[in-house]
Amino acid sequence: AKLTTSLLKLSAKLTFEACEIFKSIQQFMGDRKGKEESDYSLVRDVMCSGITKPELRDEIYCQLCKQTCLNPNEESLFRGWVLLVLSVQYFPPSRNLEAWIKQY
């Protein structure tokens, strides 16, 4: 499904960026068709957003959890978990979300 707004409360500019990140996540996972971009380019876009914009980190984690929760497509699920693992390696969730992510 498309995301028309952020999952978390964000400014208008960050909400737009969050929706663009979600498109990249879905394309990488194979859940959305889009312009031909390499996997590297899609992953780089998501990781760079999390690294350079701390205010988007929790949004990225929530989007990844949304896409991996009850996902029936094994390949898509695997690719979503790849993004989750990379996210954990490159940028932390906020203290408020950390315990929830650990449980997830």
PyMOL CGO cylinders between C-alpha atoms (Angstrom):
from pymol import cmd
from pymol.cgo import CYLINDER

trace = [
    CYLINDER, 0.00, 0.00, 0.00, 1.08, 3.54, -0.62, 0.3, 1, 1, 1, 1, 1, 1,
    CYLINDER, 1.08, 3.54, -0.62, 1.90, 5.84, 2.26, 0.3, 1, 1, 1, 1, 1, 1,
    CYLINDER, 1.90, 5.84, 2.26, 0.32, 9.28, 1.93, 0.3, 1, 1, 1, 1, 1, 1,
    CYLINDER, 0.32, 9.28, 1.93, 1.59, 10.65, 5.21, 0.3, 1, 1, 1, 1, 1, 1,
    CYLINDER, 1.59, 10.65, 5.21, 4.25, 9.77, 7.75, 0.3, 1, 1, 1, 1, 1, 1,
    CYLINDER, 4.25, 9.77, 7.75, 3.57, 7.13, 10.39, 0.3, 1, 1, 1, 1, 1, 1,
    CYLINDER, 3.57, 7.13, 10.39, 4.82, 9.53, 13.06, 0.3, 1, 1, 1, 1, 1, 1,
    CYLINDER, 4.82, 9.53, 13.06, 4.01, 13.20, 13.56, 0.3, 1, 1, 1, 1, 1, 1,
    CYLINDER, 4.01, 13.20, 13.56, 6.52, 15.15, 11.44, 0.3, 1, 1, 1, 1, 1, 1,
    CYLINDER, 6.52, 15.15, 11.44, 6.76, 18.56, 9.81, 0.3, 1, 1, 1, 1, 1, 1,
    CYLINDER, 6.76, 18.56, 9.81, 5.37, 18.91, 6.27, 0.3, 1, 1, 1, 1, 1, 1,
    CYLINDER, 5.37, 18.91, 6.27, 8.87, 18.80, 4.75, 0.3, 1, 1, 1, 1, 1, 1,
    CYLINDER, 8.87, 18.80, 4.75, 9.86, 15.71, 6.72, 0.3, 1, 1, 1, 1, 1, 1,
    CYLINDER, 9.86, 15.71, 6.72, 6.51, 14.06, 5.96, 0.3, 1, 1, 1, 1, 1, 1,
    CYLINDER, 6.51, 14.06, 5.96, 7.23, 14.41, 2.24, 0.3, 1, 1, 1, 1, 1, 1,
    CYLINDER, 7.23, 14.41, 2.24, 10.71, 12.93, 2.77, 0.3, 1, 1, 1, 1, 1, 1,
    CYLINDER, 10.71, 12.93, 2.77, 9.23, 10.09, 4.84, 0.3, 1, 1, 1, 1, 1, 1,
    CYLINDER, 9.23, 10.09, 4.84, 6.89, 9.18, 1.97, 0.3, 1, 1, 1, 1, 1, 1,
    CYLINDER, 6.89, 9.18, 1.97, 9.84, 9.17, -0.45, 0.3, 1, 1, 1, 1, 1, 1,
    CYLINDER, 9.84, 9.17, -0.45, 11.81, 6.91, 1.91, 0.3, 1, 1, 1, 1, 1, 1,
    CYLINDER, 11.81, 6.91, 1.91, 8.84, 4.54, 2.06, 0.3, 1, 1, 1, 1, 1, 1,
    CYLINDER, 8.84, 4.54, 2.06, 8.83, 4.34, -1.74, 0.3, 1, 1, 1, 1, 1, 1,
    CYLINDER, 8.83, 4.34, -1.74, 12.53, 3.40, -1.68, 0.3, 1, 1, 1, 1, 1, 1,
    CYLINDER, 12.53, 3.40, -1.68, 11.90, 0.77, 1.01, 0.3, 1, 1, 1, 1, 1, 1,
    CYLINDER, 11.90, 0.77, 1.01, 9.03, -0.75, -0.97, 0.3, 1, 1, 1, 1, 1, 1,
    CYLINDER, 9.03, -0.75, -0.97, 11.03, -0.73, -4.21, 0.3, 1, 1, 1, 1, 1, 1,
    CYLINDER, 11.03, -0.73, -4.21, 14.02, -2.42, -2.54, 0.3, 1, 1, 1, 1, 1, 1,
    CYLINDER, 14.02, -2.42, -2.54, 11.74, -5.04, -1.01, 0.3, 1, 1, 1, 1, 1, 1,
    CYLINDER, 11.74, -5.04, -1.01, 10.07, -5.67, -4.38, 0.3, 1, 1, 1, 1, 1, 1,
    CYLINDER, 10.07, -5.67, -4.38, 6.68, -4.47, -3.14, 0.3, 1, 1, 1, 1, 1, 1,
    CYLINDER, 6.68, -4.47, -3.14, 6.47, -1.49, -5.51, 0.3, 1, 1, 1, 1, 1, 1,
    CYLINDER, 6.47, -1.49, -5.51, 7.36, -0.84, -9.10, 0.3, 1, 1, 1, 1, 1, 1,
    CYLINDER, 7.36, -0.84, -9.10, 9.25, 2.33, -9.81, 0.3, 1, 1, 1, 1, 1, 1,
    CYLINDER, 9.25, 2.33, -9.81, 11.92, 3.88, -11.93, 0.3, 1, 1, 1, 1, 1, 1,
    CYLINDER, 11.92, 3.88, -11.93, 14.82, 1.53, -12.48, 0.3, 1, 1, 1, 1, 1, 1,
    CYLINDER, 14.82, 1.53, -12.48, 17.17, 2.09, -9.57, 0.3, 1, 1, 1, 1, 1, 1,
    CYLINDER, 17.17, 2.09, -9.57, 19.84, -0.26, -8.33, 0.3, 1, 1, 1, 1, 1, 1,
    CYLINDER, 19.84, -0.26, -8.33, 19.47, -1.95, -4.97, 0.3, 1, 1, 1, 1, 1, 1,
    CYLINDER, 19.47, -1.95, -4.97, 22.56, -0.03, -3.87, 0.3, 1, 1, 1, 1, 1, 1,
    CYLINDER, 22.56, -0.03, -3.87, 20.95, 3.29, -4.76, 0.3, 1, 1, 1, 1, 1, 1,
    CYLINDER, 20.95, 3.29, -4.76, 17.73, 2.45, -2.90, 0.3, 1, 1, 1, 1, 1, 1,
    CYLINDER, 17.73, 2.45, -2.90, 19.58, 1.24, 0.22, 0.3, 1, 1, 1, 1, 1, 1,
    CYLINDER, 19.58, 1.24, 0.22, 21.89, 4.27, 0.11, 0.3, 1, 1, 1, 1, 1, 1,
    CYLINDER, 21.89, 4.27, 0.11, 18.90, 6.64, -0.01, 0.3, 1, 1, 1, 1, 1, 1,
    CYLINDER, 18.90, 6.64, -0.01, 17.31, 5.06, 3.06, 0.3, 1, 1, 1, 1, 1, 1,
    CYLINDER, 17.31, 5.06, 3.06, 20.55, 4.81, 5.06, 0.3, 1, 1, 1, 1, 1, 1,
    CYLINDER, 20.55, 4.81, 5.06, 21.68, 8.35, 4.20, 0.3, 1, 1, 1, 1, 1, 1,
    CYLINDER, 21.68, 8.35, 4.20, 18.33, 9.72, 5.33, 0.3, 1, 1, 1, 1, 1, 1,
    CYLINDER, 18.33, 9.72, 5.33, 18.67, 7.96, 8.68, 0.3, 1, 1, 1, 1, 1, 1,
    CYLINDER, 18.67, 7.96, 8.68, 22.28, 9.01, 9.13, 0.3, 1, 1, 1, 1, 1, 1,
    CYLINDER, 22.28, 9.01, 9.13, 21.90, 12.67, 8.15, 0.3, 1, 1, 1, 1, 1, 1,
    CYLINDER, 21.90, 12.67, 8.15, 18.40, 13.35, 9.54, 0.3, 1, 1, 1, 1, 1, 1,
    CYLINDER, 18.40, 13.35, 9.54, 18.03, 12.01, 13.08, 0.3, 1, 1, 1, 1, 1, 1,
    CYLINDER, 18.03, 12.01, 13.08, 14.43, 13.22, 13.17, 0.3, 1, 1, 1, 1, 1, 1,
    CYLINDER, 14.43, 13.22, 13.17, 13.58, 10.61, 10.48, 0.3, 1, 1, 1, 1, 1, 1,
    CYLINDER, 13.58, 10.61, 10.48, 15.18, 7.63, 12.21, 0.3, 1, 1, 1, 1, 1, 1,
    CYLINDER, 15.18, 7.63, 12.21, 12.15, 6.45, 14.17, 0.3, 1, 1, 1, 1, 1, 1,
    CYLINDER, 12.15, 6.45, 14.17, 9.99, 6.93, 11.08, 0.3, 1, 1, 1, 1, 1, 1,
    CYLINDER, 9.99, 6.93, 11.08, 12.31, 4.66, 9.09, 0.3, 1, 1, 1, 1, 1, 1,
    CYLINDER, 12.31, 4.66, 9.09, 12.21, 2.01, 11.82, 0.3, 1, 1, 1, 1, 1, 1,
    CYLINDER, 12.21, 2.01, 11.82, 8.41, 2.18, 11.98, 0.3, 1, 1, 1, 1, 1, 1,
    CYLINDER, 8.41, 2.18, 11.98, 8.14, 1.91, 8.20, 0.3, 1, 1, 1, 1, 1, 1,
    CYLINDER, 8.14, 1.91, 8.20, 10.42, -1.12, 8.18, 0.3, 1, 1, 1, 1, 1, 1,
    CYLINDER, 10.42, -1.12, 8.18, 8.41, -2.78, 10.96, 0.3, 1, 1, 1, 1, 1, 1,
    CYLINDER, 8.41, -2.78, 10.96, 5.20, -2.02, 9.04, 0.3, 1, 1, 1, 1, 1, 1,
    CYLINDER, 5.20, -2.02, 9.04, 6.59, -3.69, 5.91, 0.3, 1, 1, 1, 1, 1, 1,
    CYLINDER, 6.59, -3.69, 5.91, 7.98, -6.75, 7.68, 0.3, 1, 1, 1, 1, 1, 1,
    CYLINDER, 7.98, -6.75, 7.68, 5.10, -7.46, 10.08, 0.3, 1, 1, 1, 1, 1, 1,
    CYLINDER, 5.10, -7.46, 10.08, 2.95, -10.31, 8.71, 0.3, 1, 1, 1, 1, 1, 1,
    CYLINDER, 2.95, -10.31, 8.71, 4.57, -10.00, 5.27, 0.3, 1, 1, 1, 1, 1, 1,
    CYLINDER, 4.57, -10.00, 5.27, 3.65, -13.22, 3.41, 0.3, 1, 1, 1, 1, 1, 1,
    CYLINDER, 3.65, -13.22, 3.41, 6.30, -12.78, 0.68, 0.3, 1, 1, 1, 1, 1, 1,
    CYLINDER, 6.30, -12.78, 0.68, 9.52, -14.47, 1.82, 0.3, 1, 1, 1, 1, 1, 1,
    CYLINDER, 9.52, -14.47, 1.82, 11.83, -12.52, -0.51, 0.3, 1, 1, 1, 1, 1, 1,
    CYLINDER, 11.83, -12.52, -0.51, 10.24, -9.21, 0.44, 0.3, 1, 1, 1, 1, 1, 1,
    CYLINDER, 10.24, -9.21, 0.44, 10.43, -10.11, 4.14, 0.3, 1, 1, 1, 1, 1, 1,
    CYLINDER, 10.43, -10.11, 4.14, 14.10, -11.06, 3.84, 0.3, 1, 1, 1, 1, 1, 1,
    CYLINDER, 14.10, -11.06, 3.84, 14.94, -7.80, 2.08, 0.3, 1, 1, 1, 1, 1, 1,
    CYLINDER, 14.94, -7.80, 2.08, 13.04, -5.83, 4.72, 0.3, 1, 1, 1, 1, 1, 1,
    CYLINDER, 13.04, -5.83, 4.72, 15.09, -7.48, 7.45, 0.3, 1, 1, 1, 1, 1, 1,
    CYLINDER, 15.09, -7.48, 7.45, 18.26, -6.64, 5.52, 0.3, 1, 1, 1, 1, 1, 1,
    CYLINDER, 18.26, -6.64, 5.52, 17.24, -2.98, 5.75, 0.3, 1, 1, 1, 1, 1, 1,
    CYLINDER, 17.24, -2.98, 5.75, 16.45, -3.33, 9.46, 0.3, 1, 1, 1, 1, 1, 1,
    CYLINDER, 16.45, -3.33, 9.46, 19.87, -4.86, 10.15, 0.3, 1, 1, 1, 1, 1, 1,
    CYLINDER, 19.87, -4.86, 10.15, 21.61, -2.11, 8.17, 0.3, 1, 1, 1, 1, 1, 1,
    CYLINDER, 21.61, -2.11, 8.17, 19.60, 0.54, 10.01, 0.3, 1, 1, 1, 1, 1, 1,
    CYLINDER, 19.60, 0.54, 10.01, 20.66, -0.84, 13.38, 0.3, 1, 1, 1, 1, 1, 1,
    CYLINDER, 20.66, -0.84, 13.38, 24.28, -0.77, 12.21, 0.3, 1, 1, 1, 1, 1, 1,
    CYLINDER, 24.28, -0.77, 12.21, 24.19, 2.79, 10.88, 0.3, 1, 1, 1, 1, 1, 1,
    CYLINDER, 24.19, 2.79, 10.88, 21.81, 4.74, 13.11, 0.3, 1, 1, 1, 1, 1, 1,
    CYLINDER, 21.81, 4.74, 13.11, 20.04, 4.05, 16.40, 0.3, 1, 1, 1, 1, 1, 1,
    CYLINDER, 20.04, 4.05, 16.40, 16.35, 4.49, 17.13, 0.3, 1, 1, 1, 1, 1, 1,
    CYLINDER, 16.35, 4.49, 17.13, 15.39, 7.04, 19.78, 0.3, 1, 1, 1, 1, 1, 1,
    CYLINDER, 15.39, 7.04, 19.78, 15.37, 5.99, 23.43, 0.3, 1, 1, 1, 1, 1, 1,
    CYLINDER, 15.37, 5.99, 23.43, 11.57, 5.93, 23.27, 0.3, 1, 1, 1, 1, 1, 1,
    CYLINDER, 11.57, 5.93, 23.27, 11.55, 3.40, 20.42, 0.3, 1, 1, 1, 1, 1, 1,
    CYLINDER, 11.55, 3.40, 20.42, 14.66, 1.41, 21.34, 0.3, 1, 1, 1, 1, 1, 1,
    CYLINDER, 14.66, 1.41, 21.34, 13.02, -1.09, 23.71, 0.3, 1, 1, 1, 1, 1, 1,
    CYLINDER, 13.02, -1.09, 23.71, 10.18, -1.71, 21.26, 0.3, 1, 1, 1, 1, 1, 1,
    CYLINDER, 10.18, -1.71, 21.26, 12.63, -2.33, 18.39, 0.3, 1, 1, 1, 1, 1, 1,
    CYLINDER, 12.63, -2.33, 18.39, 14.64, -4.75, 20.55, 0.3, 1, 1, 1, 1, 1, 1,
    CYLINDER, 14.64, -4.75, 20.55, 11.46, -6.72, 21.24, 0.3, 1, 1, 1, 1, 1, 1,
    CYLINDER, 11.46, -6.72, 21.24, 10.47, -6.68, 17.58, 0.3, 1, 1, 1, 1, 1, 1,
]
cmd.load_cgo(trace, "trace")
